[in-house]
């Protein structure tokens, strides 16, 4: 059993190395497959294995085996069983490649996307993940210990804002084209409106953006507003913000607390203070339709309490 070695030989337990010594006298020194052909065959093995097409998996494996040298087969075996024995972990490689590589791979599980999007160490994950009409994973609020608030904020000033009980939503705007995405990346454009001519929200907010705003990405909370009482409804009430009808006594209101992009310029690296200043210059708020979530600057626990 190669996985349970009893001897002290250095290759004991290394299936790929044992296979290499067994196959070495039986195969030519050089294989005939190009790197592209090997990649295509490995892709075929993965796809057909997931589809439980064993005959096609066997066919691709035989093609690899019969056209590779013993040395090439050793490394193919290690790739297939995911045990490269290089003395370095995946985490180590990711850390050397890019500081955000692990985080992106954990979210996408797509090594190709990691290599393509993070090939420049000077570009952060926030820069590449934020693009127009492509949903991104927003930062969510976390529970903090009030006793340690000054320490957690590095004894610097911070903002306090009301936690709204609605649906977290991103608004992507490019001219007359709008898209809305939930925090999990689901597209909810249809109920809110893809253009100024449709939906429960877009027709009411399109004309309040400044003339020089060509495109932007906003982050906020989609709320139900009762114009009769001038109050926001809580999610515990019997309504679905994504299904409000025209004859409902409630209306859709988008409460914005951040701006991530403006006129093709990504703002993730700007301070919250700077983004908040930019946000106030984007549009004219409309009560019950499009509003900016108020922030209060604070510096200590006393300000919070």
Secondary structure as UniProt FT lines:
FT   TURN            2..3
FT   TURN            10..13
FT   HELIX           15..23
FT   HELIX           24..26
FT   HELIX           35..50
FT   TURN            51..52
FT   HELIX           54..67
FT   HELIX           70..80
FT   TURN            81..82
FT   HELIX           90..97
FT   TURN            99..100
FT   HELIX           101..108
FT   HELIX           111..117
FT   TURN            121..122
FT   HELIX           125..129
FT   TURN            132..133
FT   HELIX           146..148
FT   HELIX           149..152
FT   TURN            153..155
FT   STRAND          158..161
FT   STRAND          167..174
FT   TURN            175..176
FT   STRAND          177..182
FT   TURN            183..184
FT   HELIX           189..192
FT   TURN            196..197
FT   HELIX           202..205
FT   HELIX           206..208
FT   TURN            211..212
FT   STRAND          215..226
FT   TURN            227..230
FT   STRAND          231..233
FT   TURN            235..236
FT   HELIX           241..243
FT   TURN            246..247
FT   STRAND          250..262
FT   TURN            263..264
FT   STRAND          265..266
FT   TURN            268..269
FT   HELIX           272..279
FT   TURN            280..282
FT   TURN            287..289
FT   STRAND          290..292
FT   STRAND          295..298
FT   HELIX           301..304
//
